Amino acid sequence: MELRTFIHYGLHFIFPLLIALLFYRKSWKMTYLVFILCMLIDLDHMLATPIFEANRCSINFHPLHTYYAIAVYVGFLFFKKTRILGIGLLMHILADSVDCWMM
């Protein structure tokens, strides 16, 4: 497996688990579930042709990966009710940005 793929999927699955365990110890299972559900923003890949392109940078290409969407995700951090969702979405963007940096 290539290093970029390992880092990308590690950030999608392992990093959120560590954040949930470290910062949301009492509710880590629910927090981790929300973090994993944040991967649903990848449904916007269905709008692209081709749907999957190994060497494509998702950031600012897909609608839910644009800088405008990222600004909304940052806004989620300021409200307690949406903070975990914002963290999850931003971790997802961070994981996807690895493809941009390591191309």
C-alpha positions in Angstrom: 0.0 0.0 0.0 1.4 3.4 -0.9 2.2 5.9 1.9 -0.4 8.4 0.8 -3.2 5.9 1.0 -2.1 4.8 4.4 -2.0 8.3 5.7 -5.3 9.2 4.0 -7.3 6.3 5.5 -5.5 6.5 8.8 -6.7 10.1 9.1 -10.2 9.0 8.2 -10.5 6.2 10.8 -7.7 6.2 13.4 -7.2 9.9 14.0 -11.0 10.4 14.7 -10.9 7.5 17.1 -8.0 9.0 19.0 -9.7 12.4 19.2 -12.9 10.8 20.5 -11.0 8.8 23.1 -8.8 11.7 24.2 -11.4 14.6 24.3 -14.8 12.9 24.6 -14.0 10.0 26.9 -17.5 9.7 28.4 -19.2 9.6 25.1 -16.4 8.4 22.8 -18.5 5.8 21.0 -21.2 8.3 19.9 -18.6 10.9 19.1 -16.7 8.4 17.0 -19.9 7.4 15.2 -20.6 11.1 14.3 -17.0 11.4 13.1 -17.4 8.4 10.9 -20.8 9.6 9.6 -19.0 12.8 8.5 -17.6 10.7 5.6 -21.1 11.0 4.1 -19.9 14.3 2.6 -18.1 12.1 0.1 -21.5 11.5 -1.5 -20.7 14.7 -3.5 -18.1 12.6 -5.4 -21.1 11.1 -7.2 -21.5 14.4 -9.1 -18.0 14.1 -10.6 -17.0 12.3 -13.8 -15.3 10.0 -13.2 -16.7 9.4 -9.7 -13.3 8.3 -8.4 -10.0 9.7 -9.7 -7.0 8.5 -7.7 -4.9 11.6 -8.5 -7.6 14.2 -8.0 -7.5 16.7 -5.2 -11.0 16.8 -3.7 -10.5 20.1 -2.0 -12.4 22.9 -3.9 -13.4 20.3 -6.5 -16.4 18.7 -5.0 -19.3 20.9 -3.7 -19.0 19.7 0.0 -15.2 20.1 -0.2 -15.2 23.7 -1.3 -13.6 26.6 0.7 -17.2 27.9 1.3 -18.3 24.6 2.8 -15.1 24.5 4.9 -15.9 27.9 6.2 -19.3 26.6 7.3 -17.6 23.6 9.0 -15.4 26.0 10.9 -18.5 28.0 11.9 -19.9 24.8 13.5 -17.0 24.9 16.0 -18.5 28.0 17.7 -21.7 26.3 18.7 -21.8 23.5 21.3 -24.6 21.6 19.5 -22.6 21.4 16.2 -19.1 21.3 17.5 -18.5 17.5 17.2 -20.0 17.6 13.7 -17.7 20.5 12.8 -14.6 18.7 14.1 -15.6 15.5 12.2 -16.1 17.4 9.0 -12.8 19.3 9.3 -11.0 16.0 10.1 -12.5 14.6 6.9 -11.2 17.7 5.0 -7.8 17.3 6.5 -7.7 13.6 5.5 -8.7 14.5 1.9 -6.2 17.3 1.7 -3.4 14.7 2.1 -4.1 13.7 -1.5 -3.5 17.3 -2.5 -0.2 17.6 -0.6 1.2 14.3 -1.7 0.4 14.3 -5.4 
